Amino acid sequence: MILKENRGRAIVWFRKDLRILDNPCLDFALRAGKEIIPVFIWDKNEGGQWSPGATSRWWLRNTLDSLRSSFEELGGKLIFRTGKAEKILPMVVSETNPDSVYFSRVYDPAGLVTQNSVENALEKKGIAVYSFNASLLNEPWEIKNGTGRPFQVFTPYWKVSRGGIHREPASYKPSDISFANEPIQSQRLEELDLLPNHPWPEKLSEHWNVSEAAGHELIAQTAEVLTRSYSSHRNIPSVEGTSRLSPYLAWGLVSPRQICQAVLQAQRKDNAKGVEDYLAEIGWREFSYHLLYHFPSIPDRPLRPKYANFPWRKDRGALQKWKYGRTGYPLVDAGMHQLYETGWMHNRVRMVVASFLVKHLLLSWTEGAKWFWDTLVDADLASNTQGWQWAAGCGADAAPYFRIFNPILQGEKFDRDGRYVKYWIPSLSNMPSKWIFRPWKADPLLLRKHDIKLGIHYPMPCVDHSRARTRALAALNSLASKD
């Protein structure tokens, strides 16, 4: 029930909850009868080396532009400031005289430090501070194992936490939101200097519609269409078999509650078979935040301590070949081309390219995590860290290091006719499917027939699979011998 009597005004500090619907800060303000002052503060240094990368900044800039327009349509104004939140918010408080500040919690180490500093600074000014969960189904501290400790294995974690899928989104009318509309100083969005000096923005704009409305269109598509085929199509990179909602979740244009409600409704409607598999992916995101919160050092150090001494190689040339899709393994290179072109990569291919980096090339998972952080539109510290530690065998519930994906067999299994590879590597578009994942094995006459010159039109393999596998297992054994 919304209280009709106005009881003052509140600053709503936007962070990773850049949406109008199902925003607990806005919901609480409505119920308390508050006029709100929406504020976004950009601190480019907050996360240190994990400050948003180039592609994330592009996404953030477009998100803020869309959110600004949404507030203007409702009769309000989104205030932009730059600097440290613990200094900026008290200044805004002095300028606007609110009685409270609302914000949604984040769970990364730097973000936690910031919100603690903000709470301390505002409490010294006598301002009430309220924080909310806008990003997760369950708070990381809510879920514990039988001994009261955090989980490190997904299946028992999800068994305990899965009930969170039934938590419903907040229900209110955005048109009921009231704003404090006297002039408040704001920087222009352009002054935040979010866009990177890089050609990515021009490419990315061709592949993404960045808005809350676009996120809801994908939710509807996921619930009404995708869940029917998700289990069978999610591993096939040449088809639209996944929801592509991850970047919208990363910055909070949509919430996991909204997604879960929609797919559960689809399940009740026609018993869509892919719902449980899809919900488990939401569960993995939750598990990743659970791990990051309880083990805050994992973005930089392996959760399993013995892997801190793993004999990683240093090879800048090999790393560059991997980054820009010049390894000579078509499925790996297609994935890296897709990433560089669109800011996104199919999840099955992410596993293959990650395995290739840490096992075929014997380069540290941290190198891959940094590259993904800079190039993915869905860069999320919890999921990025968990995914890379999974691939490297050094994290919670990780794939064992001795499980080495064969990029040739992975391609033949999940991209049988080579459609994905041929799309992202045009120089191989005429290659018969039999040889598409191992062109160096094709008859030279066949290559000549299709005007393919290996080493010119497409690189030779940068490493032999069998030798790389042997080298990786030897590295693992050397680590074991030190135990």
Order of alpha helices (4+ residues) and beta strands (2+ residues): beta-alpha-beta-alpha-beta-alpha-beta-alpha-beta-alpha-beta-alpha-alpha-alpha-alpha-alpha-alpha-alpha-alpha-alpha-alpha-alpha-alpha-alpha-alpha-alpha
